[in-house]
């Protein structure tokens, strides 16, 4: 399932660095999962290319674009609320994203929106922006699009075509999401992603690799590989080859992971289904080529419930997890689960708890099932009462929290690599005394954190640095420790500009 990246917020123009004389200002609200965040980055990039500024508040916005999430009911309500807030503030709103695939639902609540487009509709969004806010471009000072090699493949442009890789990031400089495919070929009963975003369309490997190369060259140290079904990358294009730096590379997850791993940055895999070839990915993790981390959306453990959900690999998850950990003992596994799916009995919920105890997953998220408009699961018999769902969710999270506490306690006393995300100084601390970061086993925004004293390195460690830290304590979800080393980071990609010896 998806996760909200940010609460509704207008992107700060200083973050994206847009400055054009006489341009119109567009506010931007990005909701939903990291996959939607990448879509937002692409739209913002095209706004910049065409000379628009991004407003830092509603007051400065001539219009607002809302990139919506339409997957689960709370996300739909959040999107509709954000649209209403933007309409009240500016009167001009363009809606895009997953909820845009259901325009009737938007118009029912907000009939005065200026335009609605579906997901990944950069061209359509920009057409409506131009109509609402026409601007005069300057042929000498305007910003022109510059595509890296491999970014504009010579092939038919589809809805999900690889038109360009975004150059504006909504994440900090040191990490970025890289989307390798859009859409999904699964027919999970609780999900409407194929209806919202279509069937899977994979990017060429060369385009992905050139994007990664550019990001790392600009100082990015961690890449999060994302799609709806990362394991199925390339199946729709029959794993065709494309050019990267004079070589032909297959659009296959294993080949892509090998090439990404050679660039020297942290490479983190999200939304990985347990297909057989994932064993090869885990072998790369054991070899230190990519991070020993897998985000695997398992959703349940009861074979009958998994069949009702129409999930692949029903009943085989535990064997797969044990095999992966044999290959790579350092592997961190995160997953998400649904409790209270229609028809779930107390015995089947007990199977889920038993699985949780046996699998001892490192990071676990869960939520109570709720109907998703147009999802097939809505028609299943024997819905679980809401109070039972919530009671089961509480029991599930109690077990998950205990296991997380035990798993993290095992790390106390170890020295681990930590990437620094922010400062955490108390009043009276010297600058850079306290830091917050993540280990290789923690993705930003969804996993735990490491709270560090900089010690002898106070004032020297910068946001984005990768340090060595001794872990001294732990709790249910986080680690605590002290920096013991600040090694120099040397990627295998030439760095653009001067970032200093430790960037």
FIDO-293553 format. One record per residue: x, y, z of N, C-alpha, C, O, CB in turn. Coordinates in steps of 0.02 Angstrom, whole numbers, plus 50000, padded with zeros to 5 digits. Glycine has a CB too. Example, Ala and Ser with C-alpha at 12.3 -4.5 7.8 and 13.67 -1.06 7.14 Angstrom:
2
506604971650390506154977550390506604983550390507124983450423505654977650452;506424988850354506844994750357506455000250394506705005750402507044997050286;
// end
This chain:
503
500434994150000500005000050000500445006250000501055005750010499525000050061;500145011849989500535017949984500595021450051500225020050098500235022649933;501065026050053501175029850112501195037250095501495039150045501825027750147;500865041450135500885048550122501585051250138501835050350193500355052250164;501885054450089502565056950097502565063250139502985064050184502895058350030;502115067750125502085074050161501355075950172500915073950133502455079650123;501225079750224500575082950230500545088350177501065090550152500465085850301;499935090750159499885095750107500315101750123500265104650177499165097850098;500745103550077501185109250087501395112050020501545108149974501805107350128;501415118550014501665121649953502425120849952502765122250001501465129049949;502685118649895503405117849889503745124649894503525129449861503585114349823;504265125149932504625131449940505045132849878505425128549857505075131250002;504965138749848505315140249786506075140349796506445139249748505085146849758;506295141749857507015141749869507295134649863507885133749845507175144649938;506885129749877507115122749872507265120949800507755117549785506575118049901;506835123349754506925121449684507305126649645507505125349588506255120249652;507425132449674507865137349645507635140149578508025140249531508525134549637;507015142249573506745144749510506735152349511506435155349555506035141949497;507055155449463507075162749459507025164849387507515164249350507705165549493;506455167349365506365169849298505995176449300505475177049333505985164749254;506245181349264505955188049263505265187749230505195184949176506415192949227;504765190749263504105191449233503705185049230503195184949196504175194049165;503905179849265503555173549261502965173449309502945177449356504015167649276;502485168949297501915168049341502095162849393502525158549383501285165949301;501745163249450501905158849506501375153449515500775154849514501975162949571;501615147149522501175141449529501315138049596501885136249610501275136449470;500795137249636500865133349697500835125949681500555123949630500335135249748;501115121849725501125114649711501025110749776501375111949825501785112549677;500555106149775500435101649832500545094549807500215092449759499715102549862;500995090949839501145084049819500935079249874501195079649930501905083149803;500465074849858500215069949906500365062849882500515061749824499455070849917;500335058149929500395051149909501075048149920501465050349962500215050549838;501215042949881501805038749891502405041649855502335046449818501665031549867;503005038649865503595040949829503525040749753503825044749718504195036849849;503125036149728503025035849655502685042249630502845044849577502605029649635;502195044749670501875050949652502345056849661502305061749624501245052049695;502795056349709503285061649720503725062649658503885068249640503725060149781;503915057149626504315057649565503915061149510504185065149473504545050749541;503265059549504502835063049456502835070549470502865074649424502115060349458;502805072449534502815079449553503475082649532503485088349507502715080249628;504015079149542504665081849521504685083149446504985088049423505225077049541;504375078749407504365079649334503955085749314504155089549270504095073349300;503385086649347502975092549331503345098849351503355103749313502295092149367;503645098949410504015104849432504605106349386504755112149373504275103849503;504925101049361505465102049313505215105549251505535110149226505805095349296;504645103249225504375106349164504135113449177504195117749133503805102049136;503865114749235503695121749253504305126149250504285131649223503385122049324;504845123649276505475127549276505715128649204505925134149186506015123849317;505685123349164505905123749094505515129249057505795132849016505815116949059;504875129849072504455134449035504415141349066504045145649042503765131549028;504795142549120504845149249146504385151049203504335156849222504725153949093;504035146149232503605147549289503995147149354504475143249360503015142549290;503785151249403504055150649470503585146349512502995145549495504145157649502;503845143749566503435139849613503345144049676503825145849709503755132949629;502715145549692502565149849749502725146449815502635140349822501835152049747;502945150349863503105147549929502505147549976502545144950031503675151449960;501955150549954501345150649995500745151749949500825153449890501385156250050;500155150749977499555152149938499525159449917499295161049862498925150249977;499745163849961499695171049947500065172949883499855177549848499975175050006;500615169549869501005171349810500825167449748501145168349696501715170449825;500315163049752500165158549697499625161349652499095163449676499965151749723;499745161349586499235163149537498775157249523498195158149503499555165449471;499015151249535498625145049529498985139649569499565140549587498525142949453;498625134149582498925128649620498805122149584498255120749559498625128449692;499335118049581499275111149556499255106549616499675107049661499875109349508;498765102049618498725097049672498825090149642498415087849603498045097449710;499385086949659499515080049638499225075449690499485074949745500285078749627;498695071949673498275068449722498455061049728498785058149686497555069049703;498225058149784498235050949794497515048549795497085051849825498615048949860;497365042949763496675040549761496615033249778496145029949756496385041649694;497085030649818497115023449829496645021049883496185017149870497825021349846;496735023449944496305021349999495895027250022496055033050007496725018350058;495355025850058494865031050075495175036950112495025042650095494315028050117;495595035950163495895041750197496315046050149496325052150156496335039350254;496655042850101497055046750053496605050850007496775056449989497505042050012;496045047949987495565051649945495305057749982495265063149954494975047049924;495125056750045494875062450085495405067750094495255073750091494625059950153;496025065650105496565070550112496655074550048496755080650050497235067050130;496605071149991496675074549927496105079449915496225085149894496695069349870;495495077349929494915081749919494955087849965494775093349946494265077949932;495205086750026495285092350073495805097250048495715103350053495475089750142;496355094650021496885098949995496645103049936496805108949929497495094849975;496245099849892495965103449835495515109149859495565114749833495555098549789;495085107749908494645112849934495015118649965494835124449955494175109949984;495535117150002495945122350034496275126749981496295132849988496475119250079;496545123549928496875127349875496375131649837496525137249818497245122649827;495765128949825495245132749790495045138849830494975144349803494635128249777;494955137949894494755143549937495285148949938495135154849942494615141050008;495915146949934496475151749939496605155349874496765161249874497105148249962;496545151849817496755154849754496215155049700496235159349656497345151049727;495725150449704495205150349654495385146949589494955145749546494985157249639;496015145249580496255141949519496635135749538497185136149565496695146749476;496355129949524496675123649543496655118649485496135117549454496335120549606;497235115749472497305110349423497425103949464497895103649504497875111649371;497015098849453497085092549490497405087349444497205086649387496405090149517;497895083849471498205078349434498315072549481498145072949540498875080649400;498615067149457498765061449499498225056049498497765056249457498875063749569;498275051349545497845045449545497105047249551496695044349515498035040849601;496935051949595496235053649602495975057049540495365057049527496135058149663;496415059949500496215062949437495935057949388495605059949340496795066549407;496075051549398495785046349356495045045349371494705041749335496165039849365;494795048449424494095048049443493805055049448493625057349502493995044149511;493755058549391493555065649392492875066849422492755072049453493565068349323;492405062049415491735063049442491755064049517491375068049544491295057049424;492195060349550492245060849623492505067749643492285070649693492715055449652;492975070549604493235077149618492705082449605492605086949646493865078549576;492375082049548491885087149528491275087049574490945092149584491665086049457;491115081249602490555080849648490675085249709490215088549734490445073549670;491305085449733491485089449791491705096549772491555101349806492035086049831;492065097049716492365103349696492235104849622492685103949581493125103249711;491635106949605491475108049534491845113849502491835114549441490735109249527;492175118149542492495124049515493235123149500493575128049485492405129649561;493505117049504494215116049486494305117949413493855116949372494445108649500;494885120649398495005123049329495105117449280494885117849223495605127649328;495435112049302495575106449257495755100349297495985100749354496155108249208;495645094549267495805088149299496185083849248495965083149191495175084449325;496745081049269497105076249227497235069949268497165069949329497785079249201;497415064649234497585058449269498305058349292498645063549292497455052549224;498545052549311499225051849335499725052249278499565050549221499315045149373;500325054449294500875054849246500705058949184500935057449129501085047949225;500295064049193500065067949136500415074749133500095079949136499295069049139;501075074649128501465080849128501245085449072501125091449084502215079249122;501175082849012500985087048955500305090148965500205096048951500995082948891;499815086248990499145088849001499145094249055498815099349048498665083149020;499515092949109499565097949163499835104449136499565109849149500005095349221;500385103949097500695110049071500245113649022500245119849019501355108349038;499855109948983499375113148937498885117448976498725123048956499005107848896;498635114849032498155118549072498485124449108498185129749116497815113949123;499115123549129499475129149160499545134849110499435140649127500165126749185;499735133149048499825138348996499175142048982499165148048971500105135248932;498615138248982497975141348969497775146149026497515151549014497435135948960;497895143949088497725148049145498195153949154497985159449170497715143849208;498835152649144499355157649159499835158349100500405156249105499745155649222;499605161349046500065162248989500625167049008500505172149041499685164848928;501225165548986501795169849000502185170948936502155167048889502255166849055;502555176348935503005177848879503685175048896503965176548949503035185448864;503965171048851504625168248862505155172548829505025175648777504665161048837;505735172648857506305176348831506785171448801507055167248837506645180648886;506915171948736507335166948702508045167148726508425162448715507305168048628;508255172548759508955173048780509045171148854509555168348873509205180048769;508525172648895508605171248967508175165648992508265163449049508455177449006;507715163048951507285157548973507685151248985508235150348958506745156348922;507405146849026507735140549041507545135548987506955134748971507535137849111;508025132148958507905127248905508005120248932508445119248974508355128448845;507615115248909507705108448933508355105448906508525106348848507115104048912;508705102048949509325098648929509255091348949509215089749008509955101848962;509235086948900509145079848914509815076348913510215077148866508675076548863;509945072348966510555068248966510475062648915509915060848899510695065449036;511035059948890510985054448842510555048848871510615046948929511675051748824;510115046148828509695040648850509055042748883508635038548899510075036348897;508965049348893508355051648926507765052048879507185051748901508475058348958;507885052748814507345053348766507405047748714507635048848658507365060248732;507195041748732507265036048687506875037248622506325040048623507035029648720;507165035048567506835035948502506315030348492506435025448456507355035948443;505745031148525505215026248518504555029848531504545035648552505315020248566;504025026348518503365029348527503265031548599503405027748646502815024448506;503045037648608502915040148676502225037848698501725039448667502975047948678;502205034048752501575031648780501375036148838501725040948854501625024248802;500815034548868500595038348927501145038448980501245043449014499945035348956;501485032848987502005032349037502695032949005503195030549033501945025749076;502735036048945503365036448909503895040148948503745044548988503265039648842;504525038448936505075041348973505275047948939505785048448905505685036448975;504865053048949504975059348915505605062748941506015065148901504375064048925;505685062949006506305065649034506355063449107505855061549138506335073449027;506955063849133507045062649204507015069449239507265074349212507725059049219;506705069749298506645076149332507315079049353507765075349372506195075449392;507385085649349507985088849373507865092749437508335094849471508265093549320;507225093749455507045096749519506865091149567506475086749551506445101749511;507155091349627507035086149677506625088949734506725094649755507695083249702;506165084949759505785086749819506065083249881505775083749935505055084849809;506615079849873506965076649929507605080549942507825084549900507115069149913;507915079550000508565082650012509075080449960508985075449925508825080850083;509625084249954510105082849902510405075849907510585072949856510655087949904;510455073149968510845067049977510445060649962510745055249960511105066650047;509785061049952509425055049930508885056749879508645062449876509115051349990;508695051749839508215052849785507845046349769508115040849779508565055649721;507235047049746506845041349721506935040849646506895045849610506095042049740;507055034749622507125033549550506595028549530506615022649550507855030949532;506115030849490505565026449470505755022849406505925025949356504915030549460;505715016149408505935012149351505355009649308505465007249252506345006249375;504745010049333504165007749295503545010949324503545013349381504095000049295;503015011049285502375013649307501845008449293501925004249249502205020349273;501295008749331500755003949321500894997149352501424996049380500615003149248;500414992649346500474986049377500054980949340499514982549317500264986449452;500314974849334499954969449300499564964849348499214960349325500454965349261;499634966049413499274961849461498534963949465498354969449446499604962249530;498134959349491497414960749498497204959749571496694956649585496994956249452;497604962449617497454961549688496754964149703496564969449679497984965249732;496374960449744495674961949755495564968549791495044971649782495354956449794;496054970749831495974976749871496244982949836496214988449864496304975949938;496514982249776496914987549745496604989649678496344985549641497634985249735;496654996149663496404998649599496955002249560496815006049514495805003349610;497585000849578498135004149543498115002949467498205007649429498805001649571;497984996749444497944995849371497405000049339497475002249281497824988549354;496855001249375496325005549348496535012849347496345016549302495685004749388;496945014849397497145021849402497755023349357497775028549325497305023549474;498235018749356498865020049322499005015349263499525016049230499425019649371;498555010749250498645006349193499095000449207499344999449263498915010149137;499204996449156499664990649161500384993049162500524998849147499544985749104;500824988549181501524990449190501844992949125501754989949072501924984549217;502214998349130502625001049076503315002549105503385007049146502295007449043;503814998749084504484999449111504895004549071504825005049010504844992749111;505315008149106505795012649073506375008549046506525003149072506045018149122;506695011048995507315007848971507845008349025507885013349061507555010948905;508265003249030508795003149080509265009049070509495012049119509174996649078;509425010649007509875016248994509615022749022510005026649051509995016948920;508965023949015508675030149042508725030349118508895035549146507935030849021;508585024749151508635024349224509355025549246509475029349293508385017549250;509825022449213510525022849232510805029849221511205032249261510935017749195;510615033049166510845039849155510555044649208510895049249230510655042249085;509935043449228509645047549281510025046549346510195051449381508895045849291;510165040249363510545038849424511245041949421511485044649471510595031249435;511565041449364512225044249355512215051749368512645054449403512495042749283;511715055149339511665062449348511535064149422511835068949448511095065249305;511105060349455510955061749525511585060949569511725065249610510415057149550;511945055549559512545054449599513085059549583513435061849628512825047349587;513135061449520513615066649501513455073249535513895077349547513615067549425;512805074349551512595080549584512615080149660512405084849694511915082249562;512865074649688512935074049760512455069349795512485068749856512865080649789;512005066049758511555061249788511935055049810512325052249772510985059349739;511825052949872512195047249899511775040949909512035035549923512515049149964;511115041749903510665036049914510105036349862509775041449854510375036149986;510005030749827509475030149777508965025149801509135019449818509775028149708;508325027149802507785022549818507455020449752507145024649719507265025949866;507525014149734507235011449672506505009749686506365005749731507635005249646;506045012749647505335011749660504945010249597505155012149542505045017949695;504385006949604503885005849553503305002349588503345001249648504165001549492;502775000749552502234997049584502444989849599502264987049651501604997049540;502824986849554503064979949562503774979849535503894978349476502604974749524;504254981249578504954981949557505224975449529505634975549483505384984249615;505014969749556505274963349533505084961949461505444958249426505014957749577;504524964749437504284963449369504584968349319504384968349260503534963949367;505064972449340505364977349295505594974049230505964969049231505944980849329;505384976749174505614974549108505204969149076505284967849016506294972149114;504754965949113504384960349083503944962649025503854959048977503964956849137;503684968749030503234971348978503594973048914503294973148861502864977349004;504254974448919504644976148859505114970448840505574971248800505054982548871;504974964548868505364958448854506104959548868506534957048832505264956248782;506244963348921506924964448945507384967248890507964965448886507214957948971;507104971548849507494974048793508114977848817508124980448872507064978548748;508614978148774509234981548789509194988848768508824990748722509814978148755;509574993048803509655000048784510355002248803510704998848841509115004548819;510555007948775511255010148782511375013848847510975018148867511445014648724;511925012248880512185016148936512935016248932513265011148940511945013149004;513205022248920513935023248916514275018248870514785015248886514235022748985;513975017448811514265013248760514125005848766514345001948723514985014148760;513765003748818513594996748827512834995848817512455000548823513814994148897;512634989748803511934987948799511734984448865512044979548885511794983348738;511224987148898511004984548963510284982248958509854985948934511094989849019;510144976248983509454973648982509024977349033509254979449085509454966148997;508384978049016507894980649063507664974949108507094972549102507284983949026;508104972849152507964967349199508234969649267508754972949270508294960549176;507884967949321508064970549386508774968649406509134972749434507574968149438;508974962549391509654960349409510174964449373510654966849403509744952949394;510104965249308510584969149268510604976349291511134979349297510404968849194;510014979149305509974986049328510314986849396510684991649406509244988349332;510194982149441510494982549507511254982149504511604985649541510224976949552;511514977949460512244977349452512534984049431513024986349460512424971949400;512234987249381512494993549355512424999149407512875003249415512144995449291;511854999349441511765004449493512265003549549512545008349574511045004249521;512384997249567512854995949621513564997949605513954999549649512844988749638;513734998049541514415000049520514535007449528515115009649525514534997949448;514005011449538514095018749542514325021049610514545026749617513445022149525;514285016749661514585018449725514125021749775514335023249831515145022749714;513485022949757513005025849805512625020249840512655014449819512515030649769;512275022049893511815017249924511225016149876510935020949851511565019849994;511055009949863510495008249820510005004049860510174998649884510725004349755;509395006649868508895003449911508295001249868508035005049828508665008349967;508064995049878507534992149837506864992249874506794989749930507704984949818;506364995249842505684995649871505184991849827505284991049767505465002949879;504634989649859504074986449826504294980449784504134979749725503714991549781;504674976049817504954970049785504504964149800504414962249858505684968749808;504224961149748503834955049757504314949049759504834949249726503304954249700;504144943749796504604938149804504634933449745504474927549751504414934249865;504844936049686504944931849628505604927949635506044930149673504944936049563;505684922449599506304918449605506944922449592507444921349626506284912649558;506944926949543507574930349526507784935449579508334938249575507494933949460;507354936649629507554941149684508124938149723508504941749756506954942549730;508204931449722508784928249754509434931249727509904932149766508774920749742;509454932749663510054935749633510184942749660510754944849670509994935949556;509634946449673509694953049702509984952549773510404956549793509014956649703;509744947649811509984946649879510724944649878511094946549923509564941249916;510934940949828511644939249821512064945649811512614946149839511754934449762;511814950349772512164956749763512214960449830512714963749843511804961149711;511694959849871511714962949937512244959749981512614963150016511024962349972;512294953149977512794949550017513504951449995513974951150035512704942050010;513574953449932514224955449905514384962849918514914965249900514264953949831;513914966349949514014973449963513904978049904514104983849906514704974449988;513594975449851513494979549791512914984449800512954990149778513364975049730;512364982249831511804986649847511614985549920511844980649951511194985249799;511204989849948511044989350019510674982850034510254980649995510614995350040;510834979850092510484973750112509804975450142509694974950202510904969650164;509344977450099508694979950120508184978250067508284979450007508714987650132;507624975350088507074973750043506414976050073506254974250130507054966150027;506044979950036505374981950054504904977350016504814978049955505234989550038;504594972550051504194967250019503484967650046503364965850103504504960250033;503004969950006502314970550030501954963850032501654961749982501914975449986;501984960450089501714953650094500954953550105500614949250078502054949950151;500694958250144499974959450155499624954450202499174956450239499634959350090;499814948050201499514943250247499934936950247500434936450212498774941650228;499734932050288500094925650291499634919550282499874914150266500454925050356;498994920450293498524914850284498454913350209498294917750170497834916550315;498574907050189498494905350117497814906950090497754909350033498634898050107;497284905750129496614907150103496504914650094496224916750043496084904250151;496714918650142496634925950136497054928550078496824932950041496824929450202;497654925950069498074928150013497754926449947497804930249899498774924950018;497414920749944497064918949882496474923649870496354925849814496814911649884;496114925249924495574930149917495834936949895495524940449855495194930849984;496414938749920496734945049900497014944849829497144949949798497294946849949;497094938649803497404937449738498134939749738498364942949692497024941049682;498484937949792499184939649798499614933849773499434928049781499364941249871;500184935449741500634930149717501004926849774501124929949826501134932849666;501194920549765501624917049813501284915149878501614914849930502224921149828;500644913849876500274912349937500564906349974500654901049944499534911149922;500724907250038500954901750080501694900250076501924895650109500584895750062;502074904050037502784902550028503244907850058503854907450052502944901749955;502954912950091503364918550113503904916550163504474918850157502924923850143;503734912350211504214910750264504824907150236505384908650255503884906550318;504714902350191505274898950160505714903750121506324903350122505014893350113;505394908450086505774913350047506194917750092506774918950078505294917750005;505904920150147506274924550193506864920850223507404923650229505814927150248;506754914550242507314910650271507874909650220508464909850237507064903850297;507694908550157508194907750104508584914150094509194914050087507864905550038;508234919850092508564926250083509064927550140509614929950128508054931950079;508864926050201509304927350258509894922650260510414924250288508904926850323;509804916750231510384912250225510894915150176511494914850188510164905150202;510644918050122511084921050072511414927350100512014928350090510694922850008;511024931550135511274937950160511044938850232510504941650244511034943850116;511434936650281511224937050352511094944250375510724945250423511754934050395;511404949250343511314956150363510674959250335510524965150347511904960350341;510284955450297509704958050262509184960950311508994957650360509394952650219;508964967050297508394970150331507784969350287507804971150228508534977650349;507244966850316506624965950278506074970150310505934969650370506404958550275;505764974450269505174978150292504574975650252504644973650195505274985850284;503994975950283503394973850247502784977450276502814980550329503294966250252;502234976950238501594979750260501064974250259501104969550219501394985750216;500574974950303500054969850309499374973150317499314978850341500194965250369;498854969450297498164971550306497834966850357497864960750348497774971450238;497544969650408497154965550455496414967050445496224972550426497374966950530;496004962050458495284962950452495044962750380494524965750364495084969350483;495414959350336495174958650267494514954750267494434950350310495704955050223;494054956150221493404952650221493484945050225493854941950186493014954450158;493144942150272493164934950281493704932450328493724926550343493254931750216;494154936950351494694934750396494404932350462494044935950496495194940550408;494554926050478494324923150541494844924350596495404926450581494184915550534;494654923150658495124923850713495704918950704496284920650720494774922750781;495554913050679496094908050668496584910550614497184909750621495784901250646;496314913450561496754915950508497154922050531497724922950509496344917750446;496854926150573497244931550602497804928750646498354931450649496794936350643;497644923250681498164919950721498734917350678499314917450699497854914250761;498564914950617499094912850571499564918750555500164917850549498794910050507;499274924650548499684930550533500144932150591500734933750581499234936550518;499894931750653500314933050711500864927850717501434929550734499894933150776;500704921550704501214916350706501754917550654502354916750667500894909450695;501544919550594502034921250542502484926950565503094926750554501664923250477;502194931950596502584937650619503114935350669503684937550667502134942950650;502924930950714503404928250763503954924250729504534924850748503034923850815;503774920150680504254915850647504714919850600505314918450597503904910350608;504434924650564504834928250514505264933550546505794935150519504374931550463;505064936250603505444941350639505674946950591506264948450585506054938150675;505194949750557505344955150510505604961250548505384962650604504714957050468;506064964750516506384970450549505924976550554505894979750606507024972250512;505584978050500505154983950497504464981850472504404978550420505464989450450;503944983750508503274981450491502784987350497502784991050546503054975650536;502364987950446501814992650448501164988850437501164983550404501884998250396;500614991350464499974987850456499414992950460499484998350489499884982350508;498844991150431498244995250438497634990850433497654985450404498235000950385;497094993150461496464989550457496174990350388496184995850359495964991950512;495904984950361495614985250294495044990250291494634990650337495364978250272;495024994050237494444998350223494274997750150494714996750108494595005850242;493644998350134493424997750064493755003150022493825008950042492664998350059;493965001249962494225005849912493735005949854493575000649826494945003749888;493495011649836492995012149783493225008649720493785009749697492835019549768;492815004349693492935000449632493374994349643493514990749596493235004849580;493594993049705494004987149717493564980949723493014981349750494414988049782;493794975349696493404969149696493264966549766492764963249778493764963749656;493714968149813493634965549881493004968149915492764965149963494244967349923;492734973749890492134976549920491544971549917491104971749960491944983049885;491554967249868490994962649858491084955949895490644951749892490894961249784;491634955149930491754948849965491284948250025491104953250056492494948349988;491084942050041490634941150098490994941650165491604941850168490284934350093;490614941850218490854941550288491334947250305491904945850326491194934950300;491144953450295491584958950316491714958750391491274956750430491274965750297;492304960650411492494960650481492254967150513492384972450486493274959850490;491904966750570491664972850603492244977550620492804975250633491284971050667;492104984050619492634988950630492974988150698493584988850703492354995950625;492594986750750492904986050816493364980050819493874980250854492364985550870;493194974750782493634968850779494264970550740494814968450759493264962850748;494194974150685494784976250647495274980050691495874978650691494574980650587;495014984950727495454989150768495784985150825496364986350842495064994950797;495404980450853495684976250907496244971850879496764970950911495134971850939;496134969050819496654964950788497264969050769497834966850777496374961250727;497144975150744497704979450726498134980950787498744980850783497444986050695;497814982350844498184983750905498594977750927499174978450947497704985850961;498304971750923498674965650941499254964550894499804962750915498204959550941;499134965550829499664964750779500244969350794500814967150796499394966050709;500104975750806500634980650816500994979450882501594981050888500354987650815;500654976650931500994974950994501534969650982502094970151008500484972451046;501364964450942501854959350926502414962250883503004960950896501524953450889;502234966150832502744969150788503214973550826503824973550813502404973050732;502954977550874503374982050913503864978150957504444979950963502944986550956;503624972650987504074968551028504634965550986505214965551008503684962951063;504464963050927504984960150884505474965550862506084964350860504664956650823;505224971350844505674976850825506144978650882506734979850871505264983050804;505884978950943506294980451001506854975351009507434977251021505874980651065;506684969051001507184963751008507704963950952508294963150964506844956851009;507474965150891507934965450834508424971250841509024970550826507544966050768;508174976950862508614982850869509104981950927509674984350924508204989150879;508894978650981509344977551038509954973451017510484974151047508974973951094;509874969250966510434965250942510984969550910511554967250901510184960050891;510814975750892511304980150859511714984250908512214987350889510954984750811;511524984250971511894988051021512594985251027512694979151032511524987951089;513084989751027513794987751030514134987350963514744986950960513844981151064;513744987550909514024987250842514214994150817513944999250841513544983950794;514674994450770514835000650734514515000050665514644995350628515615001750728;514105005050648513705004650587513765011050546513905016450573512965003350604;513665010350481513635016150437512965019650447512445016450451513745014150362;512995026250451512385030350461512405036250413512905039850411512315032650535;511875037350376511835043250333511445048550372510905047250399511485041650265;511725054650375511455059950418510925063850380511065066650326512025064650442;510315064150408509755067650377509645074650404509425079150367509135063650386;509795075750468509655082350497510035083250563510295078450592508895083250509;510075089550584510355091150649509805090950702509215091950687510695098150648;510005089650764509525088850818509775092250881509665089850937509395081350832;510105098050873510415101350929509895104050978509385106850958510855107050905;510035103151042509635106351094509885113451105510435115251085509665102251160;509465117451138509685124251154510295123851200510285120451251509115128251187;510805127451182511415127251221511945122651193512535123151211511265125251291;511755118051148512245113751115512655117751066512405122451035511905107851080;513275115951058513675118651003513385116050938513135110450936514435116751010;513395120050884513105117850820513395111150797513995110050799513225123150766;512945106850775513155100350749513345095350803513705090550789513725101250704;513095096350864513255091750919512825085450916513065079950930513155095150986;512185086250898511715080650896511465079850824511315084750790511125081650945;511415073550803511235072150734510685066850731510595062950778511855069750694;510315066850676509825061550664509975058550595510035062150546509085064350667;510035052050593510185048750530509845041950525509395040450563510935047850522;510085038050477509795031450464510345026550448510855028350418509275031750407;510245020250467510705014950448510525012550378510045014950347510685009150499;510905007750353510745004650288510085000950291509784999450239511304999850267;509844999450351509214995850358508615000350369508084997950389509274991250415;508685006850355508135011550368508035016150308508485019950289508275015650431;507435015850279507255020450225506955026850256506655026550310506745017150176;507035032550223506785038750251506025038950254505685036750207507025044650211;505765041550309505055042750315504635036850337504075037850361504805045050252;504885030750330504475024950347504795020250398504455016250428504325021050284;505455020750408505795016350454506065020250514505885026050524506375012650418;506505017150552506775020250612507325025250597507505026350539507025015050659;507575028250650508105033150645508655031550695508575027450740507845040350657;509225034950686509785034250732509925041250760510075045850723510415031250697;509885041850826510025048150860510755047950884510935043650924509535049450919;511155052650861511875052350872512135058550908511905064150896512235051550807;512625057450952513065062850974513655063050926513945057850910513305061851049;513815068950903514375069550856515045068650891515545066950859514365076350821;515075069750958515695068750994516255073150969516165079250962515905061550990;516825070150955517405073950930517285076950861517675081050838518015069450928;516745074850828516605077250760516065082750759515805084350706516395071450716;515905085450818515405090750822515615096650778516185099050782515305092950895;515145098950738515285104550693515625102650628515685106750583515705109450728;515835096350623516175094150562515705090150516515765090350455516775089850579;515235086650546514775082450507514245086750475513955091150507514455076950552;514125085550411513635089350373513035084850356513105078750354513945092350308;512465087850343511885084050321512065080650255512315083850209511265088650313;511925074250251512105070350192512745066350200512885061950160512175074850133;513135067850252513735063850265513555056750285513035055550316514175067050319;513975052050266513925045150290514475044150341515065044350324513975039850231;514285042950404514765042250458514755035150486514295031250472514615047350514;515255033650525515265027350563515075029050634515335033850663515965023850560;514615025150663514365026650730514335020350772514155014950748513685029850726;514525021050834514455015450882513765015850913513575020950941515015015750938;513375010350908512695010150934512735008451008513005003351028512265004950896;512445012851049512495012151122511835010451156511835008151213512765018551151;511275011451121510625009951152510105009251097510225010951039510425015551204;509515006851117508975005951069508305006151105508285005351166509044999251029;507775007351068507105006751096506665002951047506924998651011506795013751112;506025004251043505575000351001505725001150926505674996350888504865002351014;505915007150906506005008450835506665011850816506845011850757505435012650811;507025014650864507605018850848508225016450884508205012650932507455026050865;508795018950859509445017450888509765023950913509585029450892509905013950837;510235023250959510585028950989511335027350992511525021751008510305030651060;511745032350975512455030950976512885037250968512645042850980512625026150921;513515036150949513995041650943514425040550881514615034950865514435042251006;514585046050848515005045750788515715044050809515995046950855514985052550750;516015039150774516705037250788517165038350728517775038150735516735029950809;516875039550670517295040550610516885044250558516275043450553517555033750582;517235048250519516915051850464517305050450400517705054550378516875059650478;517195044550370517585042750311517405046950251516855049750247517485035350295;517875047450205517745051150143517315046950097517435041050089518405053250109;516825050050067516385046550020516645047549950516735053149927515655049150025;516775042049916517055042249849516635037849802516755031849797517795039949848;516135040749769515745036849721516145035449659516675038449648515095040449703;515905030949618516235029349555515955033349497515965031249439516175021849539;515705039349514515415043949465515755050649475515795053049531514635044549473;516005053749422516325060349429515835065349460515255065649439516575062949361;516065069249509515635074049543515635080749507516155083249486515865074949615;515025083549500514955090049468515105095449519514825095349574514255090949439;515545100149503515695105649548516135103349606516405097849605515055108649575;516205107649655516635106149712516205105149774515885109849797517145111849723;516195099149800515775097749858516195096949922515915095749975515365091449846;516835097549917517245096549976517425089249985517125084849955516885099150038;517925088050027518205081350033517735076250063517825070250051518815081550074;517235078450101516815073550135516105073750111515655071250145516825074750210;515965076550053515275076550027515155070649982514605069849955515135083149989;
// end
